């Protein structure tokens, strides 16, 4: 599916940026990134596949001093093979680097390092063992996802987090195969599963999971279950009407007018209420000559008729 945005519009809030980034995953991204910061963990950030920048904007908000943020996408470029080109044409025809950069710069002062190329180039562009958080959301084809997971393994720090998007969507079976293959055969340890994403590490997942479970159990807007499979503890989270976490508005944000606010008073000209015409000379004379009793009787008769 596509979700087009005109390239001459500016988002006011993160919700205005097109893309598939549910509140549950916004909350989980925020939690993992803030935990890393609290733990004193330093490392770069990487996103493979940015679309219009919704998740990249959130990632950039958590960039610490001295860290580097790199994003990679084909944008308008050519895919490395026919299958990937068909996928890009079908689902991302509206994506342009200009639209991504316009959205990102609405929330941030500077762009990340933008690489307009297939994700397969990342092994050459990002040094091994430098990243603390990698979001894989590029091609959905098995061969490409398999390569992206391998690159993430090499690029991540030992306790870093990798997030695999669309790992169980019905239209992306290649991602599912590559994700679970990595869990069963390539040492990836699941930390948690959302409706859309698999969060994993090649480090020890248990301390992360214990803290995550404590946090999730205190929330009333999140369903939670824990299962065991093939020697892995699988923490499953799902939204129960969850709202996105607070996020700063963009530089183009315009506050809405509160509902029920009183309308501004309208100044009326004298023309809106024309003056009553002056009585005629005959009426003035009759009023002066008639005795008061007659005048009062005339007034009562007029009041009864009205």
C-alpha positions as a LaTeX table, in Angstrom:
\begin{tabular}{lrrr}
\hline
Residue & $x$ (\AA) & $y$ (\AA) & $z$ (\AA) \\
\hline
Unk1 & 0.00 & 0.00 & 0.00 \\
Unk2 & 1.02 & 3.58 & $-0.41$ \\
Unk3 & 0.65 & 6.63 & 1.76 \\
Unk4 & 1.52 & 9.64 & $-0.33$ \\
Unk5 & 2.35 & 13.09 & 0.91 \\
Unk6 & 2.74 & 16.24 & $-1.13$ \\
Unk7 & 6.32 & 17.41 & $-0.91$ \\
Unk8 & 5.32 & 21.02 & $-0.25$ \\
Unk9 & 3.53 & 20.38 & 3.04 \\
Unk10 & 5.06 & 20.58 & 6.50 \\
Unk11 & 4.02 & 18.38 & 9.43 \\
Unk12 & 3.03 & 20.06 & 12.66 \\
Unk13 & 3.22 & 16.92 & 14.80 \\
Unk14 & 4.74 & 13.46 & 14.46 \\
Unk15 & 1.25 & 12.13 & 13.76 \\
Unk16 & 1.15 & 14.28 & 10.62 \\
Unk17 & 4.05 & 12.37 & 9.05 \\
Unk18 & 2.79 & 9.50 & 6.86 \\
Unk19 & 4.02 & 6.04 & 7.76 \\
Unk20 & 3.31 & 2.84 & 9.65 \\
Unk21 & 4.61 & 3.47 & 13.18 \\
Unk22 & 1.95 & 2.51 & 15.75 \\
Unk23 & 1.81 & 4.05 & 19.24 \\
Unk24 & 2.97 & 0.74 & 20.78 \\
Unk25 & 6.19 & 0.80 & 18.78 \\
Unk26 & 6.68 & 4.51 & 19.42 \\
Unk27 & 6.49 & 3.70 & 23.12 \\
Unk28 & 8.88 & 0.73 & 22.83 \\
Unk29 & 11.43 & 2.70 & 20.78 \\
Unk30 & 11.33 & 5.44 & 23.39 \\
Unk31 & 11.71 & 2.99 & 26.26 \\
Unk32 & 14.69 & 1.14 & 24.76 \\
Unk33 & 16.49 & 4.33 & 23.75 \\
Unk34 & 15.92 & 6.03 & 27.10 \\
Unk35 & 17.06 & 2.90 & 28.94 \\
Unk36 & 20.29 & 2.89 & 26.95 \\
Unk37 & 20.87 & 6.51 & 27.88 \\
Unk38 & 20.17 & 5.85 & 31.56 \\
Unk39 & 22.61 & 2.94 & 31.44 \\
Unk40 & 25.27 & 5.27 & 30.09 \\
Unk41 & 25.41 & 3.41 & 26.80 \\
Unk42 & 26.80 & 5.38 & 23.88 \\
Unk43 & 26.72 & 4.38 & 20.23 \\
Unk44 & 25.43 & 5.43 & 16.86 \\
Unk45 & 21.92 & 4.96 & 15.44 \\
Unk46 & 21.03 & 3.40 & 12.08 \\
Unk47 & 17.80 & 3.02 & 10.15 \\
Unk48 & 17.48 & 0.99 & 6.95 \\
Unk49 & 14.38 & 2.15 & 5.07 \\
Unk50 & 12.96 & 5.50 & 6.15 \\
Unk51 & 9.87 & 6.10 & 4.00 \\
Unk52 & 8.67 & 9.62 & 4.98 \\
Unk53 & 10.75 & 9.76 & 8.16 \\
Unk54 & 8.30 & 9.04 & 10.98 \\
Unk55 & 10.48 & 6.61 & 12.96 \\
Unk56 & 13.68 & 8.42 & 11.93 \\
Unk57 & 12.35 & 11.63 & 13.47 \\
Unk58 & 11.79 & 9.83 & 16.78 \\
Unk59 & 15.23 & 8.18 & 16.62 \\
Unk60 & 16.91 & 11.52 & 15.94 \\
Unk61 & 15.30 & 12.96 & 19.07 \\
Unk62 & 17.34 & 10.47 & 21.15 \\
Unk63 & 20.70 & 11.17 & 19.55 \\
Unk64 & 23.31 & 11.96 & 22.20 \\
Unk65 & 26.34 & 14.23 & 21.96 \\
Unk66 & 29.10 & 12.64 & 19.94 \\
Unk67 & 26.80 & 10.07 & 18.31 \\
Unk68 & 26.02 & 9.73 & 14.62 \\
Unk69 & 22.69 & 8.91 & 13.00 \\
Unk70 & 22.70 & 7.28 & 9.56 \\
Unk71 & 19.68 & 6.50 & 7.39 \\
Unk72 & 19.59 & 4.52 & 4.18 \\
Unk73 & 16.89 & 4.26 & 1.53 \\
Unk74 & 16.59 & 3.89 & $-2.22$ \\
Unk75 & 14.42 & 7.01 & $-2.48$ \\
Unk76 & 14.15 & 7.67 & $-6.24$ \\
Unk77 & 17.14 & 5.48 & $-7.06$ \\
Unk78 & 17.20 & 2.17 & $-8.89$ \\
Unk79 & 16.79 & $-1.08$ & $-6.95$ \\
Unk80 & 19.52 & $-3.72$ & $-7.21$ \\
Unk81 & 17.27 & $-6.28$ & $-8.87$ \\
Unk82 & 13.93 & $-6.64$ & $-10.63$ \\
Unk83 & 12.03 & $-8.00$ & $-7.65$ \\
Unk84 & 13.17 & $-5.15$ & $-5.42$ \\
Unk85 & 12.36 & $-2.60$ & $-8.14$ \\
Unk86 & 8.83 & $-4.01$ & $-8.46$ \\
Unk87 & 8.38 & $-3.80$ & $-4.68$ \\
Unk88 & 9.58 & $-0.19$ & $-4.60$ \\
Unk89 & 7.37 & 0.82 & $-7.53$ \\
Unk90 & 4.29 & $-0.76$ & $-5.99$ \\
Unk91 & 4.58 & 0.41 & $-2.40$ \\
Unk92 & 6.87 & 3.44 & $-2.36$ \\
Unk93 & 6.31 & 5.30 & $-5.62$ \\
Unk94 & 5.56 & 8.52 & $-3.71$ \\
Unk95 & 8.78 & 8.43 & $-1.69$ \\
Unk96 & 11.34 & 11.11 & $-2.46$ \\
Unk97 & 14.44 & 12.21 & $-0.60$ \\
Unk98 & 13.06 & 15.75 & $-0.66$ \\
Unk99 & 9.90 & 14.68 & 1.20 \\
Unk100 & 11.91 & 12.79 & 3.82 \\
Unk101 & 14.28 & 15.69 & 4.42 \\
Unk102 & 11.44 & 18.22 & 4.58 \\
Unk103 & 9.72 & 16.18 & 7.27 \\
Unk104 & 12.89 & 15.51 & 9.26 \\
Unk105 & 14.01 & 19.13 & 9.25 \\
Unk106 & 10.60 & 20.18 & 10.52 \\
Unk107 & 11.60 & 18.60 & 13.86 \\
Unk108 & 15.41 & 18.79 & 13.83 \\
Unk109 & 18.00 & 21.41 & 12.98 \\
Unk110 & 20.27 & 19.12 & 10.96 \\
Unk111 & 19.82 & 16.03 & 8.82 \\
Unk112 & 21.26 & 12.63 & 9.66 \\
Unk113 & 23.79 & 11.14 & 7.27 \\
Unk114 & 21.55 & 10.19 & 4.32 \\
Unk115 & 22.65 & 7.34 & 2.06 \\
Unk116 & 20.53 & 7.00 & $-1.08$ \\
Unk117 & 21.39 & 3.43 & $-2.01$ \\
Unk118 & 20.36 & $-0.21$ & $-1.40$ \\
Unk119 & 20.78 & $-1.33$ & 2.20 \\
Unk120 & 23.42 & $-3.82$ & 1.05 \\
Unk121 & 26.00 & $-0.98$ & 1.03 \\
Unk122 & 25.80 & $-0.49$ & 4.80 \\
Unk123 & 28.69 & $-2.85$ & 5.56 \\
Unk124 & 30.89 & $-0.41$ & 3.65 \\
Unk125 & 29.35 & 2.77 & 5.07 \\
Unk126 & 29.05 & 2.04 & 8.81 \\
Unk127 & 31.93 & 0.66 & 10.85 \\
Unk128 & 31.49 & $-2.62$ & 12.77 \\
Unk129 & 30.59 & $-2.44$ & 16.45 \\
Unk130 & 29.54 & 1.21 & 16.44 \\
Unk131 & 25.74 & 1.25 & 16.80 \\
Unk132 & 23.53 & 0.81 & 19.84 \\
Unk133 & 20.22 & 0.73 & 17.94 \\
Unk134 & 19.44 & $-0.47$ & 14.39 \\
Unk135 & 15.99 & $-0.37$ & 12.80 \\
Unk136 & 15.63 & $-2.67$ & 9.77 \\
Unk137 & 12.66 & $-1.59$ & 7.61 \\
Unk138 & 13.94 & $-1.72$ & 4.03 \\
Unk139 & 13.13 & $-4.44$ & 1.50 \\
Unk140 & 10.70 & $-7.18$ & 2.49 \\
Unk141 & 12.35 & $-9.79$ & 0.26 \\
Unk142 & 14.05 & $-12.68$ & 2.05 \\
Unk143 & 17.48 & $-12.31$ & 0.45 \\
Unk144 & 17.67 & $-8.62$ & 1.30 \\
Unk145 & 16.39 & $-8.98$ & 4.86 \\
Unk146 & 18.82 & $-11.86$ & 5.44 \\
Unk147 & 21.65 & $-9.54$ & 4.39 \\
Unk148 & 20.32 & $-6.62$ & 6.48 \\
Unk149 & 20.22 & $-8.81$ & 9.59 \\
Unk150 & 23.79 & $-9.92$ & 8.97 \\
Unk151 & 24.88 & $-6.30$ & 8.57 \\
Unk152 & 23.05 & $-5.33$ & 11.77 \\
Unk153 & 24.88 & $-8.11$ & 13.65 \\
Unk154 & 28.24 & $-6.75$ & 12.58 \\
Unk155 & 27.37 & $-3.08$ & 13.07 \\
Unk156 & 25.77 & $-3.39$ & 16.52 \\
Unk157 & 27.56 & $-3.15$ & 19.83 \\
Unk158 & 27.39 & $-6.41$ & 21.86 \\
Unk159 & 24.34 & $-5.28$ & 23.87 \\
Unk160 & 22.77 & $-3.24$ & 21.07 \\
Unk161 & 19.16 & $-3.57$ & 19.92 \\
Unk162 & 17.97 & $-4.52$ & 16.44 \\
Unk163 & 14.34 & $-4.00$ & 15.42 \\
Unk164 & 12.92 & $-5.99$ & 12.51 \\
Unk165 & 9.79 & $-4.48$ & 10.97 \\
Unk166 & 6.93 & $-6.48$ & 9.42 \\
Unk167 & 8.26 & $-9.76$ & 10.80 \\
Unk168 & 4.80 & $-11.33$ & 10.83 \\
Unk169 & 2.70 & $-9.42$ & 8.32 \\
Unk170 & 0.87 & $-11.62$ & 5.85 \\
Unk171 & 2.24 & $-9.72$ & 2.85 \\
Unk172 & 5.90 & $-10.02$ & 3.98 \\
Unk173 & 6.66 & $-13.75$ & 4.41 \\
Unk174 & 10.28 & $-13.16$ & 3.42 \\
Unk175 & 10.81 & $-11.04$ & 6.53 \\
Unk176 & 9.26 & $-13.74$ & 8.72 \\
Unk177 & 11.54 & $-16.44$ & 7.33 \\
Unk178 & 14.65 & $-14.28$ & 7.69 \\
Unk179 & 13.73 & $-13.13$ & 11.22 \\
Unk180 & 13.03 & $-16.57$ & 12.69 \\
Unk181 & 15.99 & $-18.06$ & 10.85 \\
Unk182 & 18.16 & $-15.49$ & 12.62 \\
Unk183 & 16.63 & $-16.52$ & 15.96 \\
Unk184 & 17.07 & $-20.25$ & 15.37 \\
Unk185 & 20.39 & $-20.32$ & 13.52 \\
Unk186 & 22.20 & $-16.99$ & 13.78 \\
Unk187 & 22.20 & $-16.23$ & 17.50 \\
Unk188 & 19.58 & $-13.47$ & 17.58 \\
Unk189 & 17.78 & $-13.39$ & 20.96 \\
Unk190 & 14.24 & $-11.96$ & 20.97 \\
Unk191 & 13.60 & $-9.32$ & 23.62 \\
Unk192 & 9.94 & $-8.67$ & 22.78 \\
Unk193 & 7.42 & $-8.87$ & 19.98 \\
Unk194 & 4.93 & $-6.17$ & 19.12 \\
Unk195 & 2.13 & $-6.51$ & 16.62 \\
Unk196 & 4.47 & $-5.28$ & 13.90 \\
Unk197 & 8.10 & $-5.56$ & 15.04 \\
Unk198 & 10.58 & $-8.00$ & 16.58 \\
Unk199 & 13.02 & $-6.44$ & 19.05 \\
Unk200 & 16.15 & $-8.49$ & 19.56 \\
Unk201 & 19.77 & $-8.50$ & 20.64 \\
Unk202 & 22.87 & $-10.63$ & 20.24 \\
Unk203 & 23.63 & $-9.90$ & 23.88 \\
Unk204 & 21.90 & $-11.17$ & 27.02 \\
Unk205 & 18.15 & $-10.44$ & 26.72 \\
Unk206 & 17.11 & $-11.38$ & 30.26 \\
Unk207 & 17.94 & $-8.11$ & 32.12 \\
Unk208 & 16.20 & $-6.18$ & 29.37 \\
Unk209 & 13.16 & $-8.44$ & 29.46 \\
Unk210 & 12.87 & $-8.27$ & 33.26 \\
Unk211 & 12.84 & $-4.46$ & 33.23 \\
Unk212 & 10.52 & $-4.38$ & 30.23 \\
Unk213 & 8.05 & $-6.76$ & 31.89 \\
Unk214 & 8.02 & $-4.62$ & 35.05 \\
Unk215 & 7.20 & $-1.55$ & 32.96 \\
Unk216 & 4.55 & $-3.22$ & 30.81 \\
Unk217 & 2.76 & $-4.80$ & 33.79 \\
Unk218 & 2.15 & $-1.34$ & 35.21 \\
Unk219 & 0.38 & $-0.14$ & 32.08 \\
Unk220 & $-3.36$ & $-0.57$ & 31.59 \\
Unk221 & $-3.20$ & 0.22 & 27.87 \\
Unk222 & $-1.01$ & $-2.74$ & 26.93 \\
Unk223 & $-1.85$ & $-6.44$ & 26.71 \\
Unk224 & 0.96 & $-8.79$ & 27.68 \\
Unk225 & 1.79 & $-12.49$ & 27.40 \\
Unk226 & 4.95 & $-14.55$ & 27.90 \\
Unk227 & 5.66 & $-17.82$ & 26.13 \\
Unk228 & 8.59 & $-20.21$ & 25.74 \\
Unk229 & 9.61 & $-21.47$ & 22.32 \\
Unk230 & 12.80 & $-23.21$ & 21.17 \\
Unk231 & 14.61 & $-22.13$ & 24.32 \\
Unk232 & 13.60 & $-18.47$ & 24.02 \\
Unk233 & 11.39 & $-16.41$ & 26.32 \\
Unk234 & 8.99 & $-14.55$ & 24.03 \\
Unk235 & 7.44 & $-11.40$ & 25.50 \\
Unk236 & 4.42 & $-10.37$ & 23.44 \\
Unk237 & 2.95 & $-6.87$ & 23.77 \\
Unk238 & $-0.18$ & $-5.51$ & 22.12 \\
Unk239 & $-1.94$ & $-2.19$ & 22.30 \\
Unk240 & $-5.18$ & $-1.69$ & 24.19 \\
Unk241 & $-6.10$ & 1.76 & 22.98 \\
Unk242 & $-2.58$ & 3.05 & 23.62 \\
Unk243 & $-1.82$ & 6.68 & 22.83 \\
Unk244 & 1.56 & 7.71 & 21.42 \\
Unk245 & 4.11 & 8.95 & 23.96 \\
Unk246 & 4.56 & 12.72 & 24.18 \\
Unk247 & 6.75 & 14.13 & 21.44 \\
Unk248 & 7.78 & 17.73 & 20.76 \\
Unk249 & 5.85 & 19.44 & 17.95 \\
Unk250 & 7.59 & 20.63 & 14.83 \\
Unk251 & 8.69 & 24.16 & 14.11 \\
Unk252 & 5.59 & 24.47 & 11.89 \\
Unk253 & 3.08 & 23.50 & 14.57 \\
Unk254 & $-0.02$ & 25.66 & 14.88 \\
Unk255 & $-2.10$ & 25.14 & 18.00 \\
Unk256 & $-5.76$ & 24.32 & 17.25 \\
Unk257 & $-8.52$ & 26.62 & 18.45 \\
Unk258 & $-10.08$ & 25.03 & 21.58 \\
Unk259 & $-13.58$ & 23.65 & 21.07 \\
Unk260 & $-16.26$ & 25.89 & 22.51 \\
Unk261 & $-14.02$ & 28.94 & 22.69 \\
Unk262 & $-16.07$ & 32.18 & 22.57 \\
Unk263 & $-16.05$ & 33.89 & 19.22 \\
Unk264 & $-14.31$ & 37.22 & 18.97 \\
Unk265 & $-16.73$ & 40.16 & 19.32 \\
Unk266 & $-17.75$ & 41.71 & 16.03 \\
Unk267 & $-17.84$ & 45.52 & 15.88 \\
Unk268 & $-21.09$ & 46.66 & 14.31 \\
Unk269 & $-21.45$ & 49.87 & 12.36 \\
Unk270 & $-24.32$ & 52.29 & 12.87 \\
Unk271 & $-25.64$ & 51.13 & 9.51 \\
Unk272 & $-26.51$ & 47.77 & 11.08 \\
Unk273 & $-29.04$ & 49.57 & 13.29 \\
Unk274 & $-30.50$ & 52.45 & 11.25 \\
Unk275 & $-31.91$ & 55.37 & 13.19 \\
Unk276 & $-35.67$ & 55.53 & 13.77 \\
Unk277 & $-37.24$ & 58.06 & 11.42 \\
Unk278 & $-38.18$ & 61.36 & 13.00 \\
Unk279 & $-41.93$ & 61.85 & 13.60 \\
Unk280 & $-43.78$ & 64.01 & 11.09 \\
Unk281 & $-44.86$ & 67.60 & 11.87 \\
Unk282 & $-48.54$ & 66.49 & 12.07 \\
Unk283 & $-47.75$ & 63.82 & 14.65 \\
Unk284 & $-45.74$ & 66.25 & 16.75 \\
Unk285 & $-48.61$ & 68.78 & 16.65 \\
Unk286 & $-51.25$ & 66.18 & 17.60 \\
Unk287 & $-49.13$ & 65.02 & 20.51 \\
Unk288 & $-48.82$ & 68.55 & 21.78 \\
Unk289 & $-52.57$ & 69.36 & 21.46 \\
Unk290 & $-54.18$ & 66.16 & 22.77 \\
Unk291 & $-54.88$ & 66.07 & 26.48 \\
Unk292 & $-52.91$ & 63.51 & 28.54 \\
Unk293 & $-55.99$ & 61.32 & 29.13 \\
Unk294 & $-56.56$ & 60.88 & 25.41 \\
Unk295 & $-52.87$ & 60.20 & 24.83 \\
Unk296 & $-52.88$ & 57.42 & 27.45 \\
Unk297 & $-56.02$ & 55.87 & 25.92 \\
Unk298 & $-54.41$ & 55.80 & 22.48 \\
Unk299 & $-51.34$ & 54.07 & 23.92 \\
Unk300 & $-53.49$ & 51.39 & 25.64 \\
Unk301 & $-55.39$ & 50.71 & 22.42 \\
Unk302 & $-52.16$ & 50.27 & 20.47 \\
Unk303 & $-50.79$ & 47.88 & 23.15 \\
Unk304 & $-53.94$ & 45.72 & 23.01 \\
Unk305 & $-53.74$ & 45.46 & 19.20 \\
Unk306 & $-50.11$ & 44.34 & 19.36 \\
\hline
\end{tabular}
